[in-house]
């Protein structure tokens, strides 16, 4: 065979080399790629795990140190040292909570490492607290300027937030005049509080308070910084800001504003409505409640402005005013104080139970207090202590020296439970001893302080000389039997009217062969001078009888006091048995006395510049002179008029038309000789208040167009004993004339009060038609009263109706409370400082809650406050939030001018910079990575 | 002339191994220093210093202006910034830790 290649060795070597190198290269390339991957990977994962362990234990060490230091209020920040990359890989560091255990977690791709930090709750002085670990960072943050850190944060919510209040009296001031400023706190101050008042002109006042009230008088001489009202250039609204905070805790603060109305011409000043809105406290923990306050105040000049009144009291003094009317009424159930003990006997034997007292209460139980002096139990007697064993009364008397009471004996008492109850009539505290002796051995001997009484009281106000005070209709009193009426009557009042006598007289029962029987109540009436009256029935019914000679209204009374003193009258009511008893009582005074009281109360509400006049009417009306020409019948001296009111007495029939006519002639505007001076009552608003207890029964016939304002009447058929239709028509005609007649550019206002149950529907309708419309709610100024309290309230309401600053007020307040907001709604209430009714509705919408208020009027110094109670939800995130939704909150009202006339409706948006609240973590500290 | 070509494989493999070792050792170096941070943190966290400051701030006699001034100088000498006030108000700052408490009590 011929050979292809000459040199065998050379060729085979080259090919061997090439083949080998080729194989090796491929091998090396593949290997190096693979190997790098495999070797690095296993190494890197090991390194990563170690690094993770390092970072995790670093965080854990910091966490532990934080727990050991854990300031109750403060912040700790520690930088974490970590590599931005491990083996060219970034990783994630996180801290979290899993089933109440905190942990640190590092991860990068598929490599993860966890390290536990322990349970989330810790015991500390002050209790258990919960830590919330959280947060995460990427390792690349280690290269940035903001290094990763572990932050501990705990903010203390305040021990309390001082609720500062600043008020001015008067709140509407004439320029250069004085006003009194009061700074106080609504809640209790337990740490020193620093407060500061910033005035409108930049000056300020500051002090430390320990809880008291600060008062000072300031003179308004500088109105720079006040807002001038665009509608009346002489009026300025000057706002002060009051801020208070706890000493050394500036974050526990509250602030409130108040606005003063300053005018250079008060007479031409319009009344206003001002509002103030704030939140307190404005720093809360999660789950804690806070209050949103919206305060509305009327502002206006009560004394200086055109709200002064000229009032004529037109008072019915017809014969029926001699009759009684209800002054106070009581009805309540009195539950006795029962001493109750249970004993258990384990065997049969001789059981003796004693209940007694050694106190005798001589000031309550003595012979002088008894209506028939030797018929009542003297001193404290055993009938006044009752002992019940297992519900049954034990009636054996027990007496041993000064100890008196009841006892129970049973020589063969079976074993078992015994319930012992003791009741005693104790109008003041006594000591009751309960002793149980079983088989000769004392097993219970207890002395307890005990009282068993209830007090009800009423006050007879001063200013009126009341003829009598009668109290009747009391039930369950003890009684003296066989007591006859004394046939001789005591006269307490006598006078003649047109030759006819009018009198009141009374009598009481005579003691005879009376026997005393216990009732279920012992009642004492304590008079203003301290003396006691022990109330008793005679032969089962009233002890006193009183009558007048004008009609059938007599009284059967349990108490009858002639010329009663003014002051406090107290009932001390003591139940005798262990069952609850009803106490009821009704106090009566003369109708005319109630009318006097109401008139005097009204006069006390008037100011120095208000004028008062007085006209009585019965068959005829009579003006009472209270002053001298040219103003004979009106005066600003209220006490003079009050004295004249006190001297009125009940007379004859009732002529409302005459009353109204002469009432209006009190005003000095009719060119009458001796009473002719319109200027004397200039700038005042005329008001006639007619008080009557009956229906029109008589009138004066008239066909003269110059008399009775041209109101004709033919009264020949009216006798004075029943309804007189011509009188009604004449009165309505006069009223219409007056309502359209202007004095000082005001129409004359007429208010009517019907006082008694004798007025039928027809009569009430008549009085309603006589009245003009009230300035505060446009309803007829007519009131119906049957008791003295109702009468006084009617006068008060009339007074308030003329003091209004704004009408038809409606407030809409929208707050950020809904399913998605951080707040929950708890409660809403509204309070008026004058007790005016305010209606409130709450509507929950999807993204807000809307509260609406409505009131017919607000008076010039009335304060209406809406308080919303909200709470921060338990899971609300921390931060600062707006509570009010400004765009949907506003106040709308009808504006009045300085003459009290309506002059348009305006809408005020409710804007406040104090409606933010901050939610903090409070007791739950956070430890987070960021 | 004879070129000795023996040992080429070994050298080649050796070169490859060296490269691999170098790349792994880069990673390994990071392994050695693992654990250094947590131990350093445990040693360096100024727990005792803060506790001492809290104790000083708890009594008004050790919180007079003069004492506070001296303590601040002492801190500064160690490279820290510290301050405290009666009652219980403590501030401490060093390179890693910032501590600020209105009430340092636990």
HADDOCK unambig.tbl for C-alpha pairs under 7 A between the chains (distance, minus, plus):
assign (segid A and resid 36 and name CA) (segid B and resid 20 and name CA) 6.79 0.50 0.50
assign (segid A and resid 40 and name CA) (segid B and resid 24 and name CA) 6.09 0.50 0.50
assign (segid A and resid 44 and name CA) (segid B and resid 27 and name CA) 6.52 0.50 0.50
assign (segid A and resid 47 and name CA) (segid B and resid 30 and name CA) 6.84 0.50 0.50
assign (segid A and resid 47 and name CA) (segid B and resid 31 and name CA) 4.93 0.50 0.50
assign (segid A and resid 50 and name CA) (segid B and resid 31 and name CA) 6.94 0.50 0.50
assign (segid A and resid 50 and name CA) (segid B and resid 34 and name CA) 5.78 0.50 0.50
assign (segid A and resid 51 and name CA) (segid B and resid 34 and name CA) 5.15 0.50 0.50
assign (segid A and resid 51 and name CA) (segid B and resid 35 and name CA) 6.85 0.50 0.50
assign (segid A and resid 54 and name CA) (segid B and resid 34 and name CA) 6.09 0.50 0.50
assign (segid A and resid 54 and name CA) (segid B and resid 35 and name CA) 4.64 0.50 0.50
assign (segid A and resid 54 and name CA) (segid B and resid 37 and name CA) 6.32 0.50 0.50
assign (segid A and resid 54 and name CA) (segid B and resid 38 and name CA) 5.49 0.50 0.50
assign (segid A and resid 55 and name CA) (segid B and resid 38 and name CA) 6.51 0.50 0.50
assign (segid A and resid 57 and name CA) (segid B and resid 38 and name CA) 5.59 0.50 0.50
assign (segid A and resid 58 and name CA) (segid B and resid 37 and name CA) 6.49 0.50 0.50
assign (segid A and resid 58 and name CA) (segid B and resid 38 and name CA) 4.02 0.50 0.50
assign (segid A and resid 58 and name CA) (segid B and resid 41 and name CA) 6.19 0.50 0.50
assign (segid A and resid 61 and name CA) (segid B and resid 42 and name CA) 5.97 0.50 0.50
assign (segid A and resid 65 and name CA) (segid B and resid 47 and name CA) 6.73 0.50 0.50
assign (segid A and resid 69 and name CA) (segid B and resid 106 and name CA) 6.39 0.50 0.50
assign (segid A and resid 70 and name CA) (segid B and resid 106 and name CA) 5.36 0.50 0.50
assign (segid A and resid 71 and name CA) (segid B and resid 101 and name CA) 6.20 0.50 0.50
assign (segid A and resid 71 and name CA) (segid B and resid 103 and name CA) 5.93 0.50 0.50
assign (segid A and resid 71 and name CA) (segid B and resid 104 and name CA) 4.15 0.50 0.50
assign (segid A and resid 71 and name CA) (segid B and resid 105 and name CA) 5.19 0.50 0.50
assign (segid A and resid 71 and name CA) (segid B and resid 106 and name CA) 4.97 0.50 0.50
assign (segid A and resid 72 and name CA) (segid B and resid 103 and name CA) 5.55 0.50 0.50
assign (segid A and resid 72 and name CA) (segid B and resid 104 and name CA) 6.04 0.50 0.50
assign (segid A and resid 72 and name CA) (segid B and resid 105 and name CA) 5.77 0.50 0.50
assign (segid A and resid 72 and name CA) (segid B and resid 106 and name CA) 5.62 0.50 0.50
assign (segid A and resid 73 and name CA) (segid B and resid 101 and name CA) 5.63 0.50 0.50
assign (segid A and resid 73 and name CA) (segid B and resid 102 and name CA) 5.32 0.50 0.50
assign (segid A and resid 73 and name CA) (segid B and resid 103 and name CA) 4.86 0.50 0.50
assign (segid A and resid 73 and name CA) (segid B and resid 104 and name CA) 6.68 0.50 0.50
assign (segid A and resid 74 and name CA) (segid B and resid 100 and name CA) 5.49 0.50 0.50
assign (segid A and resid 74 and name CA) (segid B and resid 101 and name CA) 3.59 0.50 0.50
assign (segid A and resid 74 and name CA) (segid B and resid 102 and name CA) 5.40 0.50 0.50
assign (segid A and resid 74 and name CA) (segid B and resid 103 and name CA) 6.55 0.50 0.50
assign (segid A and resid 75 and name CA) (segid B and resid 99 and name CA) 6.00 0.50 0.50
assign (segid A and resid 75 and name CA) (segid B and resid 100 and name CA) 5.15 0.50 0.50
assign (segid A and resid 75 and name CA) (segid B and resid 101 and name CA) 5.84 0.50 0.50
assign (segid A and resid 76 and name CA) (segid B and resid 98 and name CA) 5.55 0.50 0.50
assign (segid A and resid 76 and name CA) (segid B and resid 99 and name CA) 4.30 0.50 0.50
assign (segid A and resid 76 and name CA) (segid B and resid 100 and name CA) 6.10 0.50 0.50
assign (segid A and resid 77 and name CA) (segid B and resid 97 and name CA) 5.57 0.50 0.50
assign (segid A and resid 77 and name CA) (segid B and resid 98 and name CA) 4.92 0.50 0.50
assign (segid A and resid 77 and name CA) (segid B and resid 99 and name CA) 6.36 0.50 0.50
assign (segid A and resid 78 and name CA) (segid B and resid 96 and name CA) 5.34 0.50 0.50
assign (segid A and resid 78 and name CA) (segid B and resid 97 and name CA) 4.24 0.50 0.50
assign (segid A and resid 78 and name CA) (segid B and resid 98 and name CA) 6.26 0.50 0.50
assign (segid A and resid 79 and name CA) (segid B and resid 96 and name CA) 5.00 0.50 0.50
assign (segid A and resid 79 and name CA) (segid B and resid 97 and name CA) 6.47 0.50 0.50
assign (segid A and resid 81 and name CA) (segid B and resid 37 and name CA) 6.65 0.50 0.50
assign (segid A and resid 87 and name CA) (segid B and resid 27 and name CA) 6.31 0.50 0.50
